[in-house]
Amino acid sequence: MSIESLILGYVVSLLAAFSGIAIYSEQRRKRFEPTPSADRIFRCDKCGFVYTDDADVDRSRCLQCGTLNEPIKF
């Protein structure tokens, strides 16, 4: 075996090991990360209270003062 093929084999195996570790850590991070909520975020125009409601609701009533509000658009 030539020295070039030994170096190439060493570099390829090192890159494969780093790639495997990166894929494993990414899968582990996704598994333990909280899932995003489908709720909409509302802010009351009258009292400024911030609250959430279901995703299928277009207008929601404020829990503090009862005013109907539109969802916040980001």
N, C-alpha and C positions, 0 to 999 in steps of 0.2 A: 504494500500500500504506500502510495506517495504521501508526502506531507500535506500537499494541497487537498487531497481527498479527506484526510483526517481533520484538517481545519474546517473544511466545508461541512463534514458530518457533525462536528462539535457545534458549529454556529447554527445549523439547521435544527439540531436537537434542542439547543438552548431557546431558539425562537419558538419552537413547538411547545416547549414547557411554559414559556411566558404567555403564549396564546391560550393554552389550557387553563392557566391560573386566572387570566383575565376573564375568560368565558365563565368559569366557575364562580368568580366573585360577583360578576354581573347578575347571574342567575340567582345567587344567594341574596343580593341586594333587592331584586325585584320580588322575591318571595316574602321578605320581611317588611317591605315598605307598605304603608297604609294605602288602600285603594282610594282613588279620588271619588268624591261624592257627586252624584248627579243633581243635587239640589241647586236651586237658584238662590242668589244672594239679593236681598232687598234692603233698601235704606229708606226710612220714612222721610218724606219731604217736610212734614210738620214738626216732629220731635227729634229726628236724627237717629232713631233707634235702628240698629243693623240686625237683621235676622234672616233665616233661610226658610224656604218652602219647597215643595215638590217641584220637579222639573217640568211637569205638565201644566203648571199654573202660570197664566199670563199676568195676572194682577193679584196681589195678596194684601190682606188686611193687616195693618200694624197691630202687634200684640199689646202695645202700650196705649195708643190713642185711638185706634180703630180706623185710621185713614187708609184708603186704597192706594197702593204704590206699584210702580213699574219696576222690573228687575234692573239691577246695575249691569251695564254693558261695559266690558273691559276691552 
